[in-house]
Amino acid sequence: MLVGYMRVSSSDERQSVDLQRDALIAAGVDDRHLHQDKASGARDDRPGLKACMADLRVGDTLIVWKLDRLGRSLSHLVRIIEDLKQRGVALRSLTEAIDTASVHGNFLFNLFGTLAEYERALITERVNAGLAAARRRGRKGGRPPTIGAEKVEQILAALEGGASKASVCRSFQVPRSTLIDMLKRTGWVGAGAAGKPVNAA
């Protein structure tokens, strides 16, 4: 069975799922198996995606118009594809002409996995460099850190993946003041609108 997923940004009222819907139906997806969300790619509360994943069975193929409609980040996309692979579900992207059921598509999937590992390594390196710089500046005393190194890495990965500070505080049960203090200690700089750097606050 072919199952389709569509997403448009909630920040752009001009966007419509019509283009995606037409492409997915032309690819053979039955209208009854189309799922959609109107939400930013950074949002992690996407009921349409959850329903889509629940609709999939072994031997099915999930079809999307573009890969950026599916994952919040490269690492998030790889996790989704890995989950689909373990469940015996293929993924096909119409725009990028990627199909994980094919040899070529499987090669690209493995390449994505390598890039995601690289992304995680960079995050870890940034955390360690930030902590080392703080120690060189004498930031050793005072209140002990309330967030462990492993959780710090997970939080930074979530922020790099597009999660908001509010959702990170909820997910990791961390007070906002503690999160901001940790980000300042590590020297984390995120990407704001138009990719411009923003500080921890």
N, C-alpha and C positions, 0 to 999 in steps of 0.2 A: 504494500500500500504506500502511496505517496502522501506525505503530510507537509503542509506549507506553513511557514512563519513569516510574518510581516511586521515591521516596526517603522513608525514615523516619529519625528521629534516633537515633543510637547511644546518646545520653545518656538516653533515655526508653524503658525496657523495656515501657511500656504501649502504645507506638505499634505499629500493625500496618498492613501494606500492603493489608489486605482492602478498606477503603473505597476506596482509590485503584484497586485492581484491578477491583472491581465497576464503578466509574464508567468506566474505560477500556474494559472489555469491552462495557459498554452502549453506548459511543460507536462500537463497531465494530472495536476492536483485537483481532486474533487472539491467543490466549494464547501462541502460539509466538513472537510478536514483542513480548513484554513484557519489559522490563529493569528491574532494581531495584538499589538500594544501601541499606545500613543504615549511614549515616554522617552526621556533622554537616555542615550546609551549608557550613561553613568549610573542610572537608577538600577537598584537591585531588586525592587519589588515590581516584577513584571508578571502579572497573572496570566497574560496570554502565552508567555513562554512556558510557564509552569503547566498550563493546560496542554500545550503542544507536546511537551516532553511526556506527559501522562498518556497522550494519545498514541504514542509510538510503541510498536511491537517488534519482536525479532523479525528480521527480513525486510522491514520498512525502510524508506528513504526520506530523510528530512530535506526539504528543498527551500532555499532562501534566494532572494534576488541578489543580495550582496552579503559578503561575510560580515561587514560592519553592522548589518541589521541584527546580527545574532549575539556577538560577544561584546562585553564592555571594554575589553582590552585583549591584547594578544594572549596573555596567560589565561584569561577567562575563556576565550575562544578555544584554546587547546584543551582546557578542562572539560568543556562541553563535548568536543569531538572525542576525547578519550572516553567519556561516559557513554557516548553513543556507540563507540567501537566495542566497548565491553558488553553492551546490550545487544550487539548484533545489528545495529542500525547504521546505515550509510548516510553521508551528508553530501549534498550537491549544491553548489553555488552557481547560479546561472551567469552572472556577470563575469566572474573570474574563470568560468568553465572548469571548475574543480569538482571532482567526484571521488570521494574516498573509496568507492568500490573498485576504482580502476587503479592500475599500477602507478600511473602518473600522479593521480590524486593522492594515493597513499604516500608517495615520495614527498609531495608538498606538505602533507600532514606531518610527516617526520621532521621536515625542515621547520615547520611552525613550532614543533616541540623543542627543537634545538634553540630557536630564537627565544622562546619563553624561558628556557634555562638560563640563557644569556641575560635576559631581563632581570631574573631573580638574583643572579650573581652580581649584577650592577647595584641592585638595591642593597644587598648584603654588604658590598664594598663601601657604599655610601654611608650606611649605618656605622660600620666599623671605623671609617675615616672620621666621621663626626664625633664619635665617642673618644677617639684618640686625640682629636683636636681639643676637645673639652678638657681632657686630662692634662694636656700640655698647658692649658690656660689656668690650671690649678683648680678646676671644678671637681674636687675630690670629696670635700666635706659637705656639711649641710645635710638636709633631709635626704635619706637614701631613696633611690629611684623606686617608684611604685609599679613600674612596668618592666617585666623581665625582657631580656634580650630577644628571646624567641617571639614574644608578643610584639615587641617593637618592630621586628622584621615583618610580621604579619600585618600590622597596622599600616606600615609604609607601603607594603604591596597593595593593600586595599585602596589607599589613597592614590597610588600610581595608577591603579586600575580604574579610577574615576569616582570612587565612593566619596561622599561628602563627609565632613568632619562630624556632623550630627549623626549620620548613620553609623560611622565608626564607633562613636561613643556608645551608641545603643548596642551594637553588635558585640563589642569587646567589654562592655560594662565599665567604661572609663570616664571619669568626670572630664568635662571639657577643659577645665583649668589644668588638669594633669596632662591631658593630651597636648595642649599648647606648650606646656613646659617641656614635655618630651621632644616635641618637634623642634623647639628652639635649641635644646641640648644637642640634637643630632645634626642641626644645621640644614634641616629639610626645607627644600623650596619646591613648591608644586607648580603647576601650570594653570594659569587663569584663562580668561577670555583671550582668544586669538593666539593662545600658546605663550602669552607673556608670563614670566615668572612672578609668583606671588610668595610672600613670606609666610611663616608658620601661622601667624595670627589671622 
